[in-house]
Amino acid sequence: MVGRSDSVTEAPAGKTVLASSVAKIYTGEIKKGIEALGRKPKLVGFLANTDPAARMYADWTGKTCQETGFDFELREVDKEELEDAIFQANEDDAVDGIMIYFPVFGNRQDQYLQQVVSKDKDVEGLSHIYIQNLYHNTRYLDSEQTKKSILPCTPLALVKILEYLGVYNMLLPYGNRLYGKTVTIVNRSEIVGRPLAALLANDGAVVYSFDIDGVQMFNRGDGIKLRRHRVADVEIKLEEAARLSDVIITGVPSESYKFPTESIKDGAVCVNFSTAKNFDPSVKTKAALYVPSIGKVTITMLMRNLLRLIDNKAKTVASA
Amino acid sequence: MVGRSDSVTEAPAGKTVLASSVAKIYTGEIKKGIEALGRKPKLVGFLANTDPAARMYADWTGKTCQETGFDFELREVDKEELEDAIFQANEDDAVDGIMIYFPVFGNRQDQYLQQVVSKDKDVEGLSHIYIQNLYHNTRYLDSEQTKKSILPCTPLALVKILEYLGVYNMLLPYGNRLYGKTVTIVNRSEIVGRPLAALLANDGAVVYSFDIDGVQMFNRGDGIKLRRHRVADVEIKLEEAARLSDVIITGVPSESYKFPTESIKDGAVCVNFSTAKNFDPSVKTKAALYVPSIGKVTITMLMRNLLRLIDNKAKTVASA
């Protein structure tokens, strides 16, 4: 019973999964969508800052869009002229989708600008109606359920990654596929962390959401009886939540921040959406699956949202 | 934020999954296997008792075998003549597979009889070499890894059910696909419970195995570093293990036994392999997926094992 039975393997059991593996699944679907459409959809990106990271993201979006078959135009404008430029693009029938490279002013005015983008062209899915639908677990724009609501692209990318990783159980009914899963999210921004917590809880998970203001638990109650999530302030340490969690998602914009590896549950799924590496390489001694960055999936979701916006518009015209 | 947001759904979120849904996946594969073989494989079942349950199981195996394309023959013999009858079937080239409907003597002599069946015809996968391979996480019979070892059919059926239910993560390397999963098994028989615990632990799970003698934990150590499982006696209450478990498997042969529903983790997977119903109908208020019985999958695995035995034999002849 001893001998080779106790032999120890050398490499950690954890496996790295690259965003590109997930993205390519959707690229095929998107290309087919463009083919069916019979024309190149046009996406306009607005750059009104000199942030090199924003510029890089813009270049990257442009490259990916063109490779996939979209017409991408980067419009560089002065920040004081951005609102007018957005109005113009909203009115222009040749423009299918619009996105803004933030930060512009770097304060609440940016949230105002985001709402200036017509909801019919908002590829990032940040218009108030979309976010409100997300929080209320309302998945369609119309009562006939023909037009799906748009999801914010980074939370959506994380959902698609969790689907790919087998965290969503496809045998469960749509809307309940995270039932039984516990998730820790380190980030509660209005753009990603908070909508993500709501989205995953609406799909059935118990979510611990951490930020500097404290911890909140998002869930649908015992036996996921509630139709949508509820939120409660809770007292739980990060290490304790981590030990309970099947999934850990980080988005801390700091190079010095590292998630404590020792508190990760053996065999967990770890995903980082920050541009900084929030997990130490030792993560693979604990995690079964580790996704170091998600950017490529996010861009794919921008393109997917653009096709959905065009589809929703066609349905609106058809039913008018 | 209140109002419809707090509306409560009526039915429990849990979903029942029938063994027939899992079995039919393998029936197709098995039929193709028979087609490729070009002849009807012959399975002989020995019945040497008057137990109505054994008779029913025999009739059911026969019916399923015939529907799927096997030649099934039930041989009813006196228990004192069974050993000779098995010897004869072992030697008969027209017989591909052999199984015995237990109990025969109802004591250790039954284990002796089981070992009388030639390992080359043992569709139940209970020959010592197969069980030893299972415990040692040795998956092939030969060093060239061309002939897969046979797994005992009930534990194998449970593995296939857990694969179907999405508990095995297909993104992880073969052999590690239960990494991160905690399982409670109530039954530690030599035929099902103990080999099952070893099998699931060898695939990466942490398993709590309960029987009247106490609790054992089967696992491959921190970060599944060990090549095969180890076993430790542990002190943990059933309720506590259940609360930690993603999967609960019961096999208590008693109509009065019921697993305590209130200790099942929200969203767990619950599978019963006893002929008695070990879960109360309330299980669906806690479990996400519930499999009430597994018999149909077990029979399918008998047939699958038979094809594998024929395949292994062909490979032995080819390499001789």
Boltz contact constraints between the chains, C-beta under 6 A:
constraints:
  - contact:
      token1: [A, 5]
      token2: [B, 228]
      max_distance: 6.0
  - contact:
      token1: [A, 7]
      token2: [B, 227]
      max_distance: 6.0
  - contact:
      token1: [A, 8]
      token2: [B, 225]
      max_distance: 6.0
  - contact:
      token1: [A, 9]
      token2: [B, 225]
      max_distance: 6.0
  - contact:
      token1: [A, 12]
      token2: [B, 223]
      max_distance: 6.0
  - contact:
      token1: [A, 13]
      token2: [B, 176]
      max_distance: 6.0
  - contact:
      token1: [A, 13]
      token2: [B, 223]
      max_distance: 6.0
  - contact:
      token1: [A, 13]
      token2: [B, 224]
      max_distance: 6.0
  - contact:
      token1: [A, 166]
      token2: [B, 169]
      max_distance: 6.0
  - contact:
      token1: [A, 166]
      token2: [B, 171]
      max_distance: 6.0
  - contact:
      token1: [A, 169]
      token2: [B, 166]
      max_distance: 6.0
  - contact:
      token1: [A, 171]
      token2: [B, 166]
      max_distance: 6.0
  - contact:
      token1: [A, 172]
      token2: [B, 288]
      max_distance: 6.0
  - contact:
      token1: [A, 176]
      token2: [B, 13]
      max_distance: 6.0
  - contact:
      token1: [A, 179]
      token2: [B, 267]
      max_distance: 6.0
  - contact:
      token1: [A, 179]
      token2: [B, 288]
      max_distance: 6.0
  - contact:
      token1: [A, 180]
      token2: [B, 267]
      max_distance: 6.0
  - contact:
      token1: [A, 180]
      token2: [B, 268]
      max_distance: 6.0
  - contact:
      token1: [A, 180]
      token2: [B, 288]
      max_distance: 6.0
  - contact:
      token1: [A, 223]
      token2: [B, 12]
      max_distance: 6.0
  - contact:
      token1: [A, 223]
      token2: [B, 13]
      max_distance: 6.0
  - contact:
      token1: [A, 223]
      token2: [B, 285]
      max_distance: 6.0
  - contact:
      token1: [A, 224]
      token2: [B, 13]
      max_distance: 6.0
  - contact:
      token1: [A, 225]
      token2: [B, 8]
      max_distance: 6.0
  - contact:
      token1: [A, 225]
      token2: [B, 9]
      max_distance: 6.0
  - contact:
      token1: [A, 227]
      token2: [B, 7]
      max_distance: 6.0
  - contact:
      token1: [A, 228]
      token2: [B, 5]
      max_distance: 6.0
  - contact:
      token1: [A, 267]
      token2: [B, 179]
      max_distance: 6.0
  - contact:
      token1: [A, 267]
      token2: [B, 180]
      max_distance: 6.0
  - contact:
      token1: [A, 268]
      token2: [B, 180]
      max_distance: 6.0
  - contact:
      token1: [A, 285]
      token2: [B, 223]
      max_distance: 6.0
  - contact:
      token1: [A, 288]
      token2: [B, 172]
      max_distance: 6.0
  - contact:
      token1: [A, 288]
      token2: [B, 179]
      max_distance: 6.0
  - contact:
      token1: [A, 288]
      token2: [B, 180]
      max_distance: 6.0
